[in-house]
Amino acid sequence: MSSSSRPLSPHIQIYKPQLTSVLSIAHRATGIFLCLGAVVFAWWVTALSIGPEAFETVRGALGSWLGTLFLIGWTFSFFFHLCNGIRHLFWDAGRGFEIRTAYASGKAVLAASIAMTLIAIAFAFAM
């Protein structure tokens, strides 16, 4: 194998996925998904201001199984992005860089995000 066929720098195919890298990628993905959700939220608010017929159209779309799945994903994305953002604030302050702490805080972010999403779902369906 010649040296010219090798990559110039390490890339994603070389590294084994780790919790910290997966959460970093997920943080970016949830940020993008939150932007998409903001567009849907703007659609909902616009329909609310237009009138009952437009609002029922949006309500029907968001009340479908696909709309419900989207809202659950958006809710999880919100809580994950929030919790992981708080984790990053600690990192910005120079705390939590030890491997053990980084993994513990990553697992806490996942647990808290799932728990808050389940609580939000339970609250939404109880109404």
trRosetta pair geometry for C-beta under 8 A, 3 or more apart (Angstrom, degrees):
i j d omega theta_ij theta_ji phi_ij phi_ji
1 5 5.8 -109 -170 63 88 126
1 6 7.0 83 148 -52 119 95
2 5 5.4 96 65 0 80 99
3 6 5.9 -50 -160 24 46 114
7 10 7.3 110 98 -101 129 17
7 11 5.6 -95 178 -3 167 118
7 14 7.7 -125 47 -36 140 127
10 14 4.9 -107 -154 65 86 145
10 15 6.5 78 164 -44 118 98
11 14 5.9 99 56 7 55 102
11 15 7.8 -136 107 2 27 95
12 15 6.3 -63 -141 42 35 100
15 18 7.7 -69 163 -8 109 96
15 21 7.0 144 132 -77 137 175
17 21 6.0 -136 -150 79 61 118
17 22 5.4 61 -180 -60 109 104
18 21 4.9 84 54 13 81 101
18 22 6.9 -154 86 -6 36 90
19 22 5.8 -59 -143 40 28 110
19 23 6.1 24 160 -16 65 110
19 102 7.9 147 89 129 110 89
19 103 5.6 88 61 -125 147 79
19 106 4.7 119 146 123 118 157
19 107 7.4 -27 -165 -54 150 75
20 23 6.0 -56 -144 39 27 108
20 24 6.4 32 153 -24 62 107
20 102 5.6 -1 -84 156 123 123
20 103 7.4 -77 -48 -79 92 63
20 106 6.2 -112 -83 -73 59 146
21 24 5.5 -51 -147 33 34 115
21 25 6.5 31 155 -15 65 103
22 25 5.9 -55 -150 38 31 108
22 26 6.1 31 151 -18 65 110
23 26 5.3 -53 -140 41 34 114
23 27 6.2 45 154 -30 65 99
23 84 6.3 -175 173 -121 107 130
23 106 5.1 -133 -34 -140 157 108
23 109 6.6 82 -145 79 136 145
23 110 7.7 -104 -100 -55 113 98
24 27 5.7 -45 -150 25 29 115
24 28 7.0 26 152 -12 59 101
25 28 5.9 -56 -157 37 35 109
25 29 6.3 33 148 -18 68 109
26 29 5.4 -55 -142 40 35 112
26 30 6.0 33 159 -18 69 105
26 80 6.7 -78 143 160 113 140
26 84 7.7 174 95 -63 98 164
27 30 6.1 -54 -144 38 26 106
27 31 6.5 32 152 -23 59 106
27 80 7.5 -145 -99 139 59 99
27 81 6.5 117 -148 -116 68 68
27 84 4.8 -138 -100 124 110 150
27 85 7.8 142 -148 -60 116 66
27 88 7.8 100 -147 -46 157 131
28 31 5.6 -54 -153 32 31 116
28 32 6.7 30 151 -17 64 102
29 32 5.8 -53 -153 35 34 110
29 33 6.3 32 150 -16 66 107
30 33 5.3 -52 -142 41 37 113
30 34 6.2 46 153 -26 67 101
30 76 7.8 -111 -123 114 121 75
30 77 3.9 176 -152 -150 93 86
30 78 7.9 -154 175 -42 114 23
30 80 5.1 -141 -100 85 168 118
30 81 4.6 -157 118 -59 124 101
30 84 7.9 120 50 32 142 138
31 34 5.7 -48 -148 30 30 114
31 35 6.9 34 150 -20 60 99
31 81 6.0 129 -72 -120 67 131
32 35 5.7 -51 -159 29 36 113
32 36 6.9 36 146 -16 65 102
33 36 5.5 -50 -152 36 39 114
33 37 6.3 42 148 -19 66 104
33 73 6.7 -97 -180 142 142 105
33 74 6.7 -154 148 -105 103 63
33 77 4.6 -124 92 -117 124 160
34 37 5.3 -51 -147 38 35 116
34 38 6.5 45 150 -28 64 98
34 74 7.2 118 -105 -151 54 79
34 77 5.4 -163 -61 132 82 122
34 78 6.4 117 -107 -83 110 66
34 81 6.0 -29 -43 -10 143 164
35 38 5.5 -45 -152 26 34 116
35 39 7.1 37 149 -18 61 97
36 39 5.8 -50 -160 29 37 112
36 40 6.8 34 145 -14 66 103
37 40 5.4 -51 -149 38 41 112
37 41 6.1 46 150 -23 69 102
37 70 7.8 165 -100 164 88 95
37 74 4.1 125 -105 -134 139 124
37 77 7.0 174 -17 70 144 137
37 78 7.7 -93 86 -55 164 100
38 41 5.4 -48 -145 35 34 116
38 42 6.4 39 151 -21 63 101
39 42 5.6 -50 -150 34 32 113
39 43 6.6 39 147 -22 62 102
40 43 5.4 -49 -151 32 35 117
40 44 6.5 39 149 -21 65 102
40 62 7.6 121 176 -89 120 112
40 70 7.2 168 -102 147 171 133
40 74 7.5 -103 57 -84 140 156
41 44 5.5 -51 -150 34 34 115
41 45 6.4 31 153 -16 66 105
42 45 5.8 -52 -144 39 33 110
42 46 6.1 35 155 -21 65 108
43 46 5.8 -56 -146 38 27 112
43 47 6.3 26 155 -18 63 108
43 58 6.1 167 132 -115 96 125
44 47 5.9 -57 -148 37 27 110
44 48 6.4 32 151 -24 62 106
44 58 5.2 156 -109 165 63 147
44 62 7.2 26 -92 -37 117 149
45 48 5.4 -51 -149 32 32 117
45 49 6.6 26 154 -15 64 105
46 49 5.9 -60 -152 38 31 106
46 50 6.4 33 151 -25 66 107
46 54 7.6 -86 119 150 75 137
47 50 5.6 -51 -143 31 34 113
47 54 4.0 -154 -148 137 79 97
47 55 4.7 142 139 -86 98 49
47 57 6.5 -135 -140 61 137 96
47 58 4.2 169 47 -14 169 136
48 54 7.9 -111 -31 98 20 104
48 55 5.3 73 -94 -99 48 113
48 58 8.0 -67 -43 50 70 148
50 53 7.8 -77 117 65 106 79
50 54 3.9 21 82 31 129 157
50 55 7.3 -180 62 -38 87 76
51 54 5.5 91 58 18 68 102
51 55 6.8 -131 106 -6 32 98
52 55 5.6 -60 -141 40 30 112
52 56 6.2 33 160 -23 67 105
53 56 5.9 -53 -149 33 28 110
53 57 6.8 34 150 -22 60 102
54 57 5.6 -50 -156 28 35 116
54 58 6.8 28 151 -12 65 103
55 58 5.9 -56 -153 39 36 107
55 59 6.0 37 150 -20 68 110
56 59 5.3 -52 -139 41 33 115
56 60 6.1 40 157 -24 65 103
57 60 5.9 -54 -151 32 26 112
57 61 6.6 23 152 -15 61 106
58 61 5.7 -55 -150 37 33 110
58 62 6.1 18 158 -6 69 110
59 62 6.1 -61 -139 47 27 100
59 63 5.6 24 160 -19 65 118
60 63 5.7 -61 -136 42 23 109
60 64 6.8 40 157 -40 59 94
61 64 6.1 -42 -160 6 30 113
61 67 5.1 136 140 -79 56 137
62 67 3.8 -176 -141 176 26 133
62 68 7.3 102 166 -61 57 50
62 70 7.4 -99 -130 68 71 118
62 71 6.2 74 -166 -50 98 125
63 67 5.8 11 22 78 21 139
63 68 6.9 29 -159 -54 28 94
64 67 4.5 94 49 9 77 104
64 68 6.8 -140 92 -6 38 86
65 68 5.7 -52 -145 37 30 112
65 69 6.3 34 153 -20 63 105
66 69 5.6 -51 -148 36 32 113
66 70 6.4 37 150 -21 63 104
67 70 5.4 -51 -149 34 33 115
67 71 6.4 31 153 -18 66 104
68 71 5.7 -53 -147 37 32 110
68 72 6.4 33 154 -18 65 104
69 72 5.8 -53 -147 36 31 111
69 73 6.3 30 153 -16 64 107
70 73 5.8 -59 -149 40 29 110
70 74 6.1 29 153 -21 65 108
71 74 5.5 -51 -142 37 32 113
71 75 6.2 36 155 -22 64 103
72 75 5.7 -52 -148 34 30 113
72 76 6.5 29 153 -16 64 104
72 117 7.0 77 -168 -176 76 113
72 121 6.4 29 -116 -91 99 117
73 76 5.7 -53 -147 38 32 109
73 77 6.1 36 152 -22 65 106
74 77 5.5 -51 -146 35 31 115
74 78 6.4 37 152 -23 63 102
75 78 5.7 -50 -152 30 31 113
75 79 6.6 20 156 -9 64 106
75 117 5.3 125 119 -130 105 85
75 120 5.2 -164 -170 99 138 149
75 121 7.2 156 90 -58 161 80
76 79 6.0 -61 -148 43 32 103
76 80 5.9 30 157 -19 69 111
76 113 6.1 70 -162 163 74 103
76 114 7.5 17 -129 -96 105 49
76 117 4.5 15 -88 -98 75 146
77 80 5.8 -55 -139 40 27 110
77 81 5.9 25 162 -18 64 111
78 81 6.1 -61 -146 39 22 107
78 82 6.2 23 155 -19 62 111
79 82 5.5 -54 -145 37 31 114
79 83 6.1 24 160 -14 67 108
79 112 7.2 -151 165 125 109 80
79 113 4.5 146 115 -138 103 69
79 116 4.3 175 -136 85 146 129
79 117 5.6 -138 29 -54 147 82
79 120 7.6 -153 -46 -11 133 138
80 83 6.1 -59 -144 41 27 104
80 84 5.9 16 162 -9 66 114
80 109 6.9 72 -148 162 67 97
80 110 7.7 19 -119 -105 98 48
80 113 4.1 44 -81 -130 69 147
81 84 6.1 -57 -136 46 25 104
81 85 5.9 34 157 -27 61 110
82 85 5.7 -58 -149 33 24 114
82 86 6.7 24 154 -18 61 102
83 86 5.8 -51 -153 31 33 111
83 87 6.6 37 147 -19 63 103
83 108 7.7 -151 177 120 124 78
83 109 4.5 152 127 -142 116 76
83 112 4.9 153 -114 88 149 125
83 113 5.3 -122 23 -61 143 90
83 116 7.8 176 -46 11 124 141
84 87 5.2 -46 -150 34 40 119
84 88 6.5 44 149 -20 66 101
84 109 5.0 67 -76 -156 72 143
84 113 8.0 7 -29 -61 91 131
85 88 5.5 -51 -150 35 35 113
85 89 6.7 43 148 -25 63 97
86 89 5.4 -44 -153 26 37 116
86 90 7.1 39 148 -17 62 96
87 90 5.9 -52 -161 32 36 111
87 91 6.7 34 144 -16 65 104
87 96 7.1 -131 -165 126 77 162
87 105 5.2 136 -132 156 115 121
87 106 7.5 90 -151 -79 161 51
87 108 8.0 150 -85 78 119 105
87 109 5.6 -41 -37 -73 143 126
88 91 5.2 -50 -148 37 41 115
88 92 6.3 49 149 -25 68 99
89 92 5.4 -47 -148 32 34 115
89 93 6.7 29 152 -14 62 104
90 93 5.7 -60 -154 40 34 108
90 95 4.7 -76 177 77 88 103
90 96 4.8 51 127 3 122 137
90 105 7.4 -132 65 -136 147 157
91 94 7.6 61 -177 -67 35 14
91 95 7.0 -111 -86 64 29 54
91 96 5.8 -81 -76 70 68 109
91 97 6.7 102 -130 -72 84 82
94 97 7.4 -46 -172 -18 48 121
96 101 4.7 -143 -146 137 61 123
96 102 6.2 117 157 -78 82 61
96 105 5.5 24 -161 -23 131 155
97 101 7.2 31 49 72 21 121
97 102 6.5 16 -156 -59 26 112
98 101 4.3 76 63 15 93 109
98 102 6.6 -165 83 -13 42 87
99 102 5.7 -55 -142 35 27 112
99 103 6.4 21 160 -13 63 107
100 103 6.2 -60 -151 39 26 106
100 104 6.2 24 153 -17 64 111
101 104 5.6 -55 -141 40 31 111
101 105 6.0 27 160 -16 67 107
102 105 6.1 -55 -143 40 25 106
102 106 6.3 30 154 -22 61 109
103 106 5.5 -53 -146 35 31 115
103 107 6.4 30 156 -16 65 104
104 107 5.9 -55 -149 38 30 108
104 108 6.3 33 150 -20 64 107
105 108 5.3 -51 -145 37 35 116
105 109 6.4 45 152 -26 65 99
106 109 5.6 -47 -150 28 32 114
106 110 6.8 29 152 -13 62 103
107 110 5.7 -53 -151 38 35 111
107 111 6.2 33 153 -17 68 108
108 111 5.7 -55 -142 41 31 110
108 112 5.9 29 160 -17 67 110
109 112 6.1 -58 -143 40 24 107
109 113 6.1 25 158 -21 62 111
110 113 5.8 -58 -145 36 26 111
110 114 6.3 22 160 -14 64 108
111 114 6.0 -59 -148 39 27 107
111 115 6.1 25 156 -18 64 112
112 115 5.7 -56 -142 40 29 111
112 116 6.1 25 161 -15 66 109
113 116 6.1 -57 -143 39 25 105
113 117 6.3 26 156 -19 61 109
114 117 5.7 -57 -147 37 28 112
114 118 6.3 27 156 -18 65 107
115 118 5.9 -57 -149 37 29 109
115 119 6.4 28 153 -18 64 106
116 119 5.6 -51 -146 37 34 113
116 120 6.3 36 154 -20 65 105
117 120 5.7 -55 -148 37 31 111
117 121 6.3 32 153 -20 65 105
118 121 5.6 -51 -145 35 32 112
118 122 6.3 33 155 -19 65 105
119 122 5.7 -54 -147 37 30 111
119 123 6.3 31 153 -19 64 107
120 123 5.7 -55 -146 38 30 112
120 124 6.2 30 155 -21 65 107
121 124 5.7 -55 -145 36 30 110
121 125 6.2 15 161 -7 66 110
122 125 6.3 -63 -143 44 25 101
122 126 6.1 29 156 -26 62 112
123 126 5.7 -58 -145 32 27 113
123 127 7.0 31 156 -28 61 103
124 127 6.2 -56 -161 21 31 112
